[in-house]
Amino acid sequence: MRTTLIVLGLVAAATAMQAADVKAGQAAYDKSCKSCHGADGTPNAAVAKMMKVDMKDLKSPEVQAMSDDDLKKAITDGKGKMKPMPSLAASAADIVAYMRTWKK
């Protein structure tokens, strides 16, 4: 019983240390994503027109249905005409957590 409690305590501590930080995600999003994807995930129409792309609203059910791993991959590796942002690898989980706050 004692061993089980110790293991559960260690698992809980490890999970807490790895939890995404929504506030840090918002800061990273505002710095690196907002200019194209808008303050609330609504695409910047001027950027979409200039790039000749149909940007998805990040609040849309289609985007929100993507797994966290797929969203992190899109952030770091790029998608379509979106350039890769490997510098955001450390912040990707936080950005995804922030994006999840927009889920309708």
Short mmCIF file of the C-alpha atoms (twelve columns), coordinates in Angstrom:
data_MODEL
# 
_entry.id   MODEL 
# 
loop_
_atom_site.group_PDB 
_atom_site.id 
_atom_site.type_symbol 
_atom_site.label_atom_id 
_atom_site.label_alt_id 
_atom_site.label_comp_id 
_atom_site.label_asym_id 
_atom_site.label_seq_id 
_atom_site.Cartn_x 
_atom_site.Cartn_y 
_atom_site.Cartn_z 
_atom_site.pdbx_PDB_model_num 
ATOM 1   C CA . MET A 1   0.000   0.000  0.000   1 
ATOM 2   C CA . ARG A 2   2.779   2.405  0.920   1 
ATOM 3   C CA . THR A 3   4.606   1.714  -2.370  1 
ATOM 4   C CA . THR A 4   1.404   2.362  -4.331  1 
ATOM 5   C CA . LEU A 5   0.935   5.730  -2.643  1 
ATOM 6   C CA . ILE A 6   4.532   6.711  -3.342  1 
ATOM 7   C CA . VAL A 7   4.189   5.759  -7.023  1 
ATOM 8   C CA . LEU A 8   0.905   7.661  -7.333  1 
ATOM 9   C CA . GLY A 9   2.509   10.688 -5.700  1 
ATOM 10  C CA . LEU A 10  5.430   10.600 -8.128  1 
ATOM 11  C CA . VAL A 11  3.112   10.261 -11.125 1 
ATOM 12  C CA . ALA A 12  1.010   13.197 -9.924  1 
ATOM 13  C CA . ALA A 13  4.120   15.340 -9.409  1 
ATOM 14  C CA . ALA A 14  5.485   14.484 -12.858 1 
ATOM 15  C CA . THR A 15  2.139   15.291 -14.469 1 
ATOM 16  C CA . ALA A 16  1.917   18.623 -12.675 1 
ATOM 17  C CA . MET A 17  5.412   19.584 -13.810 1 
ATOM 18  C CA . GLN A 18  4.519   18.833 -17.440 1 
ATOM 19  C CA . ALA A 19  1.147   20.621 -17.452 1 
ATOM 20  C CA . ALA A 20  0.825   23.267 -20.130 1 
ATOM 21  C CA . ASP A 21  0.721   26.909 -19.072 1 
ATOM 22  C CA . VAL A 22  -2.145  28.812 -20.731 1 
ATOM 23  C CA . LYS A 23  -0.764  32.203 -19.709 1 
ATOM 24  C CA . ALA A 24  2.665   31.405 -21.199 1 
ATOM 25  C CA . GLY A 25  0.872   30.077 -24.276 1 
ATOM 26  C CA . GLN A 26  -0.983  33.348 -24.713 1 
ATOM 27  C CA . ALA A 27  2.267   35.310 -24.457 1 
ATOM 28  C CA . ALA A 28  3.960   33.081 -27.057 1 
ATOM 29  C CA . TYR A 29  0.887   33.196 -29.321 1 
ATOM 30  C CA . ASP A 30  0.666   36.994 -29.080 1 
ATOM 31  C CA . LYS A 31  4.342   37.304 -29.978 1 
ATOM 32  C CA . SER A 32  4.572   34.778 -32.807 1 
ATOM 33  C CA . CYS A 33  1.114   33.862 -34.118 1 
ATOM 34  C CA . LYS A 34  -1.291  36.754 -33.613 1 
ATOM 35  C CA . SER A 35  -0.210  38.806 -36.628 1 
ATOM 36  C CA . CYS A 36  -1.483  36.120 -39.032 1 
ATOM 37  C CA . HIS A 37  -4.014  34.178 -36.951 1 
ATOM 38  C CA . GLY A 38  -5.613  37.116 -35.131 1 
ATOM 39  C CA . ALA A 39  -5.904  37.875 -31.441 1 
ATOM 40  C CA . ASP A 40  -8.713  35.356 -30.973 1 
ATOM 41  C CA . GLY A 41  -7.812  32.805 -33.655 1 
ATOM 42  C CA . THR A 42  -9.774  34.561 -36.395 1 
ATOM 43  C CA . PRO A 43  -7.498  34.747 -39.455 1 
ATOM 44  C CA . ASN A 44  -6.112  38.098 -40.552 1 
ATOM 45  C CA . ALA A 45  -7.976  38.571 -43.860 1 
ATOM 46  C CA . ALA A 46  -5.255  40.798 -45.345 1 
ATOM 47  C CA . VAL A 47  -2.556  38.198 -44.690 1 
ATOM 48  C CA . ALA A 48  -4.736  35.381 -46.052 1 
ATOM 49  C CA . LYS A 49  -5.421  37.392 -49.220 1 
ATOM 50  C CA . MET A 50  -1.761  38.335 -49.673 1 
ATOM 51  C CA . MET A 51  -0.668  34.693 -49.283 1 
ATOM 52  C CA . LYS A 52  -3.585  33.456 -51.393 1 
ATOM 53  C CA . VAL A 53  -4.661  30.929 -48.771 1 
ATOM 54  C CA . ASP A 54  -7.835  30.009 -46.964 1 
ATOM 55  C CA . MET A 55  -6.716  30.179 -43.335 1 
ATOM 56  C CA . LYS A 56  -8.769  28.194 -40.871 1 
ATOM 57  C CA . ASP A 57  -10.327 29.907 -37.892 1 
ATOM 58  C CA . LEU A 58  -8.485  28.406 -34.927 1 
ATOM 59  C CA . LYS A 59  -11.765 28.350 -32.966 1 
ATOM 60  C CA . SER A 60  -13.466 26.218 -35.620 1 
ATOM 61  C CA . PRO A 61  -14.627 22.693 -34.766 1 
ATOM 62  C CA . GLU A 62  -12.292 21.396 -37.502 1 
ATOM 63  C CA . VAL A 63  -9.178  22.872 -35.880 1 
ATOM 64  C CA . GLN A 64  -10.320 22.186 -32.318 1 
ATOM 65  C CA . ALA A 65  -10.903 18.512 -33.253 1 
ATOM 66  C CA . MET A 66  -7.205  18.125 -34.110 1 
ATOM 67  C CA . SER A 67  -5.119  16.330 -31.517 1 
ATOM 68  C CA . ASP A 68  -2.696  18.310 -29.379 1 
ATOM 69  C CA . ASP A 69  0.173   16.498 -31.093 1 
ATOM 70  C CA . ASP A 70  -1.122  17.458 -34.563 1 
ATOM 71  C CA . LEU A 71  -1.457  21.104 -33.520 1 
ATOM 72  C CA . LYS A 72  2.049   21.120 -32.026 1 
ATOM 73  C CA . LYS A 73  3.380   19.573 -35.241 1 
ATOM 74  C CA . ALA A 74  1.662   22.277 -37.335 1 
ATOM 75  C CA . ILE A 75  3.200   24.963 -35.118 1 
ATOM 76  C CA . THR A 76  6.742   23.610 -35.243 1 
ATOM 77  C CA . ASP A 77  6.806   22.041 -38.735 1 
ATOM 78  C CA . GLY A 78  4.450   24.419 -40.549 1 
ATOM 79  C CA . LYS A 79  1.413   23.502 -42.603 1 
ATOM 80  C CA . GLY A 80  0.600   24.497 -46.156 1 
ATOM 81  C CA . LYS A 81  2.112   27.924 -46.721 1 
ATOM 82  C CA . MET A 82  2.683   28.456 -42.999 1 
ATOM 83  C CA . LYS A 83  6.412   28.396 -42.406 1 
ATOM 84  C CA . PRO A 84  7.890   26.077 -39.777 1 
ATOM 85  C CA . MET A 85  8.459   27.651 -36.386 1 
ATOM 86  C CA . PRO A 86  10.955  25.296 -34.700 1 
ATOM 87  C CA . SER A 87  11.819  28.068 -32.263 1 
ATOM 88  C CA . LEU A 88  8.362   27.518 -30.736 1 
ATOM 89  C CA . ALA A 89  8.936   23.825 -29.972 1 
ATOM 90  C CA . ALA A 90  9.370   24.515 -26.259 1 
ATOM 91  C CA . SER A 91  6.213   26.690 -26.209 1 
ATOM 92  C CA . ALA A 92  4.022   24.573 -28.510 1 
ATOM 93  C CA . ALA A 93  2.179   22.752 -25.697 1 
ATOM 94  C CA . ASP A 94  1.467   26.079 -23.990 1 
ATOM 95  C CA . ILE A 95  0.204   27.611 -27.250 1 
ATOM 96  C CA . VAL A 96  -2.083  24.628 -27.826 1 
ATOM 97  C CA . ALA A 97  -3.408  24.940 -24.257 1 
ATOM 98  C CA . TYR A 98  -4.172  28.602 -24.967 1 
ATOM 99  C CA . MET A 99  -5.865  27.698 -28.266 1 
ATOM 100 C CA . ARG A 100 -8.058  25.186 -26.404 1 
ATOM 101 C CA . THR A 101 -9.526  28.061 -24.376 1 
ATOM 102 C CA . TRP A 102 -11.294 29.154 -27.584 1 
ATOM 103 C CA . LYS A 103 -13.128 25.843 -28.032 1 
ATOM 104 C CA . LYS A 104 -16.797 26.530 -28.685 1 
# 
